[in-house]
Amino acid sequence: MTTRRSLLLTGLGSLAAFAGKRTTAYAAPDLKKVSVIIPQQSAFVLSYMGARDAGVFSKHGIDIEIDARPYAGFLASLPSKAAMVGNYSGLNAIEKINQGLDWAIIGGGLTLVQDVIVRKDAPYKAVADLRGKTIGVFSKGASGFVSTRAAILDASGLDVAKDSILQQVAGPALNALLQRGQVDAMIQLSSLTMAAEAQPDEFRVLFSPNAYWKQKTGYPIVWASPLVAWRSWVDEDKERAKNFAAAVMASFRWLRLPGNLDAAVKKYGATAAVTTPAQAEQYKQWLEAKKIFMASWSHKAVDAQWKFLDACQRIGILSKVPAEDKSALFIDELGA
């Protein structure tokens, strides 16, 4: 026969178990799923995939799903809503906003590491010397190239799209073309830019957009690939959007630690086009100098980016510049 004492103990046990379940659920809330599409042969392979494996995204409440695609597939992803958020070609994003797409810039990203590179023995002393010369580019429509074009024009008055001969070549083949002298200079994908700069006996930097803009404003140029989102996705769950943006910024800072970079390169180096110790060392140098990613989304940093957009409008690359206070979100909320 069940006694009053046994019933009481059973009831207390049930309450304790229920309380334990509630405590566990509160301590480990469900992660918010976010899908992103990133370009192959880019630094994002290392920051996104490496940081995901290290738990950086889950610590921010994000269950991230990552799809690395060739550049054309990546470029089509956000407009088609194959992804609702991600680091995206920056000036292309601004043009899409100008055309009516309801997008917002919600964080920093890849800075403009697309230096203008020539052979070490090339006779050119300044970027203006490339007038009438052949420049190999990985994509005429990519924001990295368009932003570099704008920086060159702002700095020297040379418009490489009009005053030079552009030859579009797939990234993996471009370094070899320059080495053989079939182009006079190149503007390359980020990882392959590093691969070239890791060979100082073969190549040298003729012009650095980042260095130019840092000297002018104190900040690099982030329009190679800032963090962009559909505003409807942000409005659907602002906490998710803010946490995701914070996680992406944290992934950049995570990659700055040499041991983390080594782990990411070991696992994903082939996909990121980082395949030699010299290239990995170049990454370490750039990451330590905070040259490759801008993880700050402060008012000063954002103001410097909008000054670059103003320059793009002034020289005719952008038709107009969207209002900073409407198009940039989470300013001063994501850390530095």
BELVEN-V695358 format. One record per backbone hydrogen bond with DSSP energy under -1.0 kcal/mol. NH is the residue of the N-H (numbers start at 0). CO is the residue of the C=O. E is the energy in kcal/mol with one decimal. If there is no record, write none. Layout:
BEGIN
NH|CO|E, NH|CO|E
END
This chain:
BEGIN
6|2|-2.1, 7|3|-2.1, 8|4|-2.4, 9|5|-2.5, 10|6|-2.4, 11|7|-2.4, 12|8|-2.4, 13|9|-2.1, 14|10|-2.2, 15|11|-2.3, 16|12|-2.3, 17|13|-2.4, 18|14|-2.7, 19|15|-2.5, 20|16|-2.1, 21|17|-2.2, 22|18|-2.6, 23|19|-2.5, 24|20|-2.5, 25|21|-2.2, 26|22|-2.3, 27|23|-1.9, 31|60|-3.0, 33|62|-2.2, 35|64|-2.9, 37|66|-2.2, 39|68|-2.8, 40|270|-3.0, 44|41|-1.2, 46|42|-2.0, 47|43|-2.5, 48|44|-1.3, 49|45|-1.3, 50|46|-1.4, 51|47|-2.1, 52|48|-2.2, 53|49|-1.5, 54|51|-1.6, 55|50|-2.5, 58|54|-1.9, 59|56|-1.0, 60|57|-1.9, 61|56|-2.4, 62|31|-2.7, 64|33|-2.6, 66|35|-2.0, 68|37|-2.7, 73|69|-2.2, 74|70|-2.8, 75|71|-1.4, 76|73|-1.1, 79|75|-1.5, 80|77|-1.2, 81|76|-2.0, 82|76|-1.3, 85|227|-2.3, 87|225|-2.5, 92|88|-1.9, 93|89|-2.1, 94|90|-2.3, 95|91|-2.2, 96|92|-2.3, 97|93|-2.5, 98|94|-1.7, 99|96|-1.4, 100|95|-2.5, 102|100|-1.9, 103|228|-2.5, 104|326|-3.4, 105|226|-2.5, 109|224|-1.6, 110|291|-2.8, 111|220|-2.1, 112|110|-2.2, 114|112|-2.5, 115|206|-2.8, 116|185|-2.3, 117|203|-2.4, 119|201|-2.7, 121|118|-1.9, 128|125|-1.9, 129|126|-1.9, 130|127|-1.3, 131|162|-3.2, 132|129|-2.3, 134|164|-3.1, 135|184|-2.8, 136|166|-2.2, 137|186|-1.5, 145|141|-2.6, 146|142|-3.2, 147|143|-1.6, 148|144|-2.8, 149|145|-2.1, 150|146|-2.4, 151|147|-2.7, 152|148|-2.4, 153|149|-2.6, 154|150|-2.3, 155|151|-2.8, 156|152|-1.5, 161|158|-1.6, 162|158|-4.0, 164|132|-3.0, 166|134|-2.5, 168|136|-2.5, 172|169|-1.6, 173|169|-1.0, 173|170|-1.1, 176|172|-1.7, 177|173|-2.2, 178|174|-2.3, 179|175|-2.1, 180|177|-1.2, 181|176|-2.6, 183|133|-2.4, 184|133|-1.2, 185|116|-2.1, 186|135|-2.5, 192|188|-2.4, 193|189|-2.0, 194|190|-1.7, 195|191|-1.7, 196|192|-2.4, 197|193|-1.5, 198|195|-1.9, 201|198|-2.2, 202|198|-2.5, 203|117|-2.4, 205|115|-3.3, 206|115|-1.3, 211|207|-2.2, 212|208|-2.6, 213|209|-2.7, 214|210|-1.9, 215|211|-1.3, 216|212|-3.1, 217|213|-1.6, 224|109|-1.3, 224|221|-1.4, 226|106|-1.9, 227|85|-2.7, 228|103|-2.4, 229|83|-2.4, 230|101|-3.0, 233|229|-1.7, 234|230|-2.9, 235|231|-1.6, 240|236|-2.3, 241|237|-2.7, 242|238|-2.6, 243|239|-2.6, 244|240|-2.5, 245|241|-2.4, 246|242|-2.2, 247|243|-2.4, 248|244|-2.3, 249|245|-2.2, 250|246|-2.0, 251|247|-1.4, 252|248|-1.7, 253|249|-2.6, 254|250|-1.8, 256|253|-1.3, 260|256|-2.1, 261|257|-2.5, 262|258|-1.9, 263|259|-2.4, 264|260|-2.9, 265|261|-2.3, 266|262|-1.6, 267|263|-3.2, 268|264|-2.1, 271|267|-2.1, 273|268|-3.1, 279|275|-2.1, 280|276|-2.4, 281|277|-1.9, 282|278|-2.1, 283|279|-2.1, 284|280|-2.1, 285|281|-2.4, 286|282|-3.2, 287|283|-2.5, 288|284|-1.7, 289|286|-1.3, 290|285|-3.1, 293|108|-2.8, 301|297|-2.8, 302|298|-2.8, 303|299|-1.9, 304|300|-1.4, 305|301|-2.2, 306|302|-1.8, 307|303|-1.2, 308|304|-1.7, 309|305|-2.4, 310|306|-2.0, 311|307|-2.2, 312|308|-2.2, 313|309|-2.5, 314|310|-1.9, 315|312|-1.1, 316|311|-2.5, 317|311|-1.4, 326|322|-2.2, 327|323|-1.8, 328|104|-2.5, 331|296|-3.1, 332|329|-1.7
END
